[in-house]
Amino acid sequence: MVQAARELLAVRSPLDAELMVSDMIGAWWGRRVRGGDVEQVLGEGLVDYAAKAGTPASLTLLICLAYLGTARQGAKAEGAALAMMESGVARPGWADRVGAVKPTGCYVSRDAYGDQDTVICTFAYRWSGDGPGDQRDRHALVMVVDYNMSGMARDAWVSSQVGKLLEQAEAEAAGNPMLLFEEIEPQQARALLESAMKATGEPKKTPPVSDSYSAYHAFARARLKALPPGRKRPAPLHIEAPYNRERRAMLAAEFLASDDAEHLSDPSAASRCADHIIDYGCDLDFSRPLRVSPTKCETFLLDWLPRKVMLSEAEQEAMPHVLAAWARFAAHRTGLPDEGLKATLDAVWEATGKFPEAYRDPASFGLDRPLLERLLPDGDLSALARRVFAFPFLQGSHNGVDLDRLNPADEADRRVLLEIDHVGGIDREHLAWHEEIATRLWEGDPPQLWEAAQRLLDLGHDRHDVLHVLIEIAERIGGDPDELAAALDDIADIPDEI
């Protein structure tokens, strides 16, 4: 990377240099390294290495890293760069203007479904004697926020053709009733995009982002700091007020009493299905249960329900029909254009044919309904595998104890089940740690616990050996949740000493 930084000496503008370095450090974005955080191991390591190189190219790299790096990288890079400049190392003429930008306008293009926002933030470099109309070196940061993916930033790029970009976005919206283009306050743009980048996060697994996102990630993170801070408001900009349980129940009652729901033949199943639809919109779509779109309906029916919710046979039969009725009800309430409603209904009917295959009744796993209800009192289907792993003995009898009567969600019954799991007895302290791990697995807290267990099981390790590794880590780390999650992420196999 220090050798590649020689190319920075040949560029003619700070924008080109910033984009080159952003692309360079994007090479490790979202990656994992053993023994530490990637930004510390590689990012701060690069700063230290460039400082030792002491060349004009490494100085230019440090100047860019001082602006584009994380807070720790930036502080270290700035100190190293100042020391090199004081020692007389030469730098390009544009180096003094790295990051010296001012915002010139922020805009958003959103679709009528509310699926995504395309946010455009324009900037210009500051020059001595800047006037209010100075637009030299103007450029635009464009980011796509996807609300079907938890409001994450999914794509990013930079354009120097600002006028053409804005004219094209405005023209597309003018000729399409399914699009809206408007200017927004810079404070709104900053709050929205910072929330979106946080949702994308620094993942342990590659997120569903575009190929270009990593290259522009550092540039976008730095440019947002040039926007004025304001009152933090959650994404999206058009969010509704939070729904409490009473408001959700009232909305379900209004739907079931509407003309759109009058053809539903099983009111009881329809009511439970409506509850799931509303909960999905409130909990996973920024309190927007009335937002409907082809993508949202497909995701709900073919992805979220099969992973998360235990449906009865009646609910499985009713759900696609209830979802179609809900789409009509919601579209009438929100004013979704007719073409948007038609596309949504078409998507629902297309997904209906796939739903029986996508949704496998938990009873088909070989577990009877009473056992499923004990394991999933909250109906969270995604918890089934980890809870079965934590409590494998729930049927039959043991030393006169009827296991079918024990409730793994109850603390006292849970302790009995764990004692039965250890033939030959177990001391109280060790039992307490098994209870700790079993409780965490039951609740899925932290999620890295079950992920680590699955990795070890996939390697062929015995269940009890896996549990003892998890106990050893939890006992060693203590109560710090971030350190526990990081330690679990680092587990790739069972150490020989376990």
Secondary structure, DSSP 8 states (H G I E B T S, - for coil): -TTGGGGGGG--SHHHHHHHHHHHHGGGTT--BTTB-HIIIIIIHHHHHHHHH-SHHHHHHHHHHHHHS-HHHHHHHHHHHHHHHHTT----GGGGGTT-EEEEEEEEEEETT-SEEEEEEEEEE--TT--TT--TT-EEEEEEEEGGGTTEEEEEEEES-HHHHHHHHHHHHHT-TTEEEEEE-HHHHHHHHHHHHHHH-S-SS--S--TTHHHHHHHHHHHHTTS-------SSTT------HHHHHHHHHHHHTSGGGTT-S-HHHHHHHHHHHHHHHHHHTTS-TT---HHHHHHIIIIIHHHHB---HHHHHHHHHHHHHHHHHHHHHHT--HHHHHHHHHHHHHHHTTHHHHS--GGGGT--HHHHHHH-TT-BGGGHHHHHHH----SSEETTEEGGG--TTSHHHHHHHHHHTSTT---HHHHHHHHHHHHHHHHT-SHHHHHHHHHHHHTT--HHHHHHHHHHHHHHH-S-HHHHHHHHHH--S--TT-
